[in-house]
Amino acid sequence: MIDKNQFDLIGKLSKPHGISGEINAKLSVDLSPLLEDKENSSVFLMVEFNNLLVPFRLLGYRDKGEELALLKFKDIDTKEQAMELVGLSVYLSKTYLDSEEEGVVKDLQFFVGFDLFDEDKRIGKIIDIDDSTLNTLALIATPSGEEVMVPFAEELIKDIDLKSRKMNLTIPSGLLDL
């Protein structure tokens, strides 16, 4: 049986696109770097059926706007076959995400659930990312039960450990004391 802990939820399948089995998907990661890598000639996504993960070989991927992508799976060749996948969750092996390939993460919501650190001090868990304004903010649940907002900009990120789901951020001095 496939261990669900070895995979991260990356999105949800929506309606079919056309008649050849392509399907729309709202994804939190950009899969194109994985398909361009010749070492990953067989990229599998896991689709959740009744709490069980079923592997589907990904043959094609193309962006369709900022949040949507079109996926083509092996042996899904008709609109009717694609209809059977509508509404199902999609998972990606953590080994793909652990590679920390540049450009894999395309949606900041991917980082929700990560533990946030400032230097070696654990600040808390990221529970939301607000990117609706020019200054992106992360909402953090602290160990004491409080919620704090911190700036979430690329230049403040020191390092990210995708495997451990940890992020080290440089938080401006005094911000957490407010």
C-alpha positions as CSV (number, residue, x, y, z in Angstrom):
1,M,0.0,0.0,0.0
2,I,1.2,3.5,-0.8
3,D,2.2,5.6,2.2
4,K,0.4,8.9,2.0
5,N,3.0,10.5,4.2
6,Q,5.5,10.3,1.3
7,F,3.4,12.7,-0.8
8,D,2.2,16.3,-0.6
9,L,-1.2,17.6,-1.7
10,I,-0.6,19.9,-4.7
11,G,-4.0,20.5,-6.0
12,K,-7.4,19.4,-7.3
13,L,-8.6,18.2,-10.7
14,S,-11.5,20.1,-12.2
15,K,-13.3,19.7,-15.6
16,P,-12.0,18.0,-18.7
17,H,-10.5,20.1,-21.5
18,G,-11.5,19.0,-25.0
19,I,-12.1,15.4,-26.0
20,S,-8.7,13.8,-25.8
21,G,-8.5,13.3,-22.1
22,E,-6.8,16.5,-20.9
23,I,-8.1,17.8,-17.6
24,N,-7.9,21.2,-15.9
25,A,-6.2,21.3,-12.5
26,K,-5.7,23.9,-9.9
27,L,-2.1,23.2,-8.7
28,S,0.1,24.8,-6.1
29,V,3.3,23.8,-7.9
30,D,4.7,24.2,-11.4
31,L,5.4,20.8,-12.8
32,S,7.1,21.9,-16.0
33,P,10.7,21.7,-14.5
34,L,10.0,18.0,-13.7
35,L,8.9,17.2,-17.2
36,E,11.8,19.0,-18.8
37,D,14.3,17.0,-16.7
38,K,15.3,14.0,-18.8
39,E,16.2,12.0,-15.7
40,N,12.5,12.2,-14.7
41,S,11.2,10.5,-17.8
42,S,8.4,9.0,-15.8
43,V,6.7,11.6,-13.5
44,F,3.8,10.1,-11.6
45,L,1.1,12.1,-9.8
46,M,-1.1,10.4,-7.2
47,V,-4.8,10.8,-7.5
48,E,-6.9,10.1,-4.4
49,F,-9.8,7.7,-4.8
50,N,-11.7,6.8,-1.5
51,N,-8.6,7.7,0.7
52,L,-6.3,5.6,-1.5
53,L,-3.6,7.1,-3.7
54,V,-3.5,5.8,-7.2
55,P,-0.5,6.5,-9.5
56,F,-1.1,8.2,-12.8
57,R,1.8,8.8,-15.2
58,L,1.9,12.4,-16.3
59,L,2.5,12.7,-20.1
60,G,1.7,16.4,-20.5
61,Y,1.6,19.6,-18.6
62,R,0.9,23.1,-19.8
63,D,0.0,26.3,-17.9
64,K,-3.5,27.7,-18.5
65,G,-3.4,31.1,-16.7
66,E,-1.9,31.8,-13.4
67,E,-3.6,29.2,-11.2
68,L,-4.7,26.5,-13.7
69,A,-2.8,23.9,-15.7
70,L,-3.8,21.3,-18.2
71,L,-2.7,17.7,-17.4
72,K,-2.6,14.7,-19.7
73,F,-2.3,11.3,-18.1
74,K,-1.4,8.0,-19.7
75,D,-4.4,5.9,-20.6
76,I,-6.9,8.8,-20.1
77,D,-7.8,9.4,-23.7
78,T,-11.4,10.5,-23.7
79,K,-13.5,13.3,-22.2
80,E,-15.5,10.5,-20.4
81,Q,-12.4,9.0,-18.8
82,A,-11.3,12.5,-17.7
83,M,-14.8,13.1,-16.2
84,E,-14.2,10.3,-13.7
85,L,-11.3,12.3,-12.2
86,V,-13.2,15.6,-11.7
87,G,-13.0,16.8,-8.1
88,L,-10.2,14.5,-7.0
89,S,-7.1,15.6,-5.1
90,V,-3.7,15.3,-6.6
91,Y,-0.5,14.5,-4.7
92,L,3.2,14.7,-5.7
93,S,6.0,12.6,-4.2
94,K,8.0,14.6,-1.6
95,T,11.2,13.4,-3.4
96,Y,10.3,15.7,-6.4
97,L,9.7,18.6,-4.0
98,D,12.8,17.7,-1.9
99,S,15.0,18.3,-5.0
100,E,14.4,22.0,-4.4
101,E,14.5,22.6,-8.1
102,E,14.2,26.3,-9.0
103,G,10.7,27.2,-10.0
104,V,8.8,24.1,-8.8
105,V,6.7,26.1,-6.2
106,K,4.4,28.6,-8.0
107,D,1.8,29.2,-5.3
108,L,2.8,30.7,-2.0
109,Q,0.0,28.8,-0.3
110,F,2.3,25.8,-0.7
111,F,4.2,27.0,2.4
112,V,1.1,26.9,4.7
113,G,1.9,24.3,7.3
114,F,5.7,25.0,7.3
115,D,7.4,25.7,10.6
116,L,8.9,29.2,10.6
117,F,12.2,30.1,12.2
118,D,14.1,33.3,12.8
119,E,17.7,32.2,13.2
120,D,17.4,29.1,15.4
121,K,14.3,30.3,17.2
122,R,11.0,28.7,16.2
123,I,8.4,31.4,15.7
124,G,5.5,29.1,14.9
125,K,3.6,27.5,12.1
126,I,2.5,29.3,8.9
127,I,-1.3,29.1,8.8
128,D,-2.0,31.5,5.9
129,I,-0.3,33.6,3.3
130,D,-1.8,36.9,2.3
131,D,-0.6,38.0,-1.1
132,S,-3.6,40.2,-2.0
133,T,-1.5,43.4,-1.5
134,L,1.9,44.5,-2.7
135,N,3.5,43.4,0.6
136,T,2.9,39.7,1.1
137,L,2.4,38.7,4.7
138,A,2.5,35.3,6.5
139,L,0.1,34.6,9.3
140,I,1.9,32.6,12.0
141,A,0.4,30.6,14.9
142,T,2.9,30.9,17.7
143,P,3.5,28.1,20.3
144,S,1.8,30.4,22.9
145,G,-1.5,30.4,20.8
146,E,-1.2,33.9,19.4
147,E,-1.3,34.8,15.8
148,V,1.2,37.2,14.3
149,M,1.8,38.6,10.8
150,V,5.3,38.8,9.4
151,P,6.5,40.1,6.0
152,F,7.0,37.3,3.5
153,A,9.3,38.4,0.8
154,E,11.9,36.5,-1.2
155,E,14.7,38.6,0.1
156,L,13.9,37.8,3.7
157,I,14.0,34.0,3.2
158,K,17.3,32.6,4.3
159,D,16.6,28.9,3.5
160,I,13.9,26.4,3.0
161,D,13.9,22.7,3.9
162,L,11.1,21.2,1.8
163,K,11.7,17.7,3.3
164,S,11.2,18.9,6.9
165,R,8.7,21.6,5.9
166,K,10.8,24.3,7.6
167,M,11.6,27.8,6.6
168,N,14.2,30.2,8.0
169,L,13.2,33.8,7.6
170,T,14.9,37.0,8.6
171,I,12.3,38.8,10.6
172,P,12.9,42.6,11.1
173,S,14.1,43.5,14.6
174,G,11.4,44.3,17.1
175,L,8.5,43.2,14.8
176,L,7.5,40.3,17.0
177,D,7.4,42.5,20.1
178,L,4.5,44.6,18.8
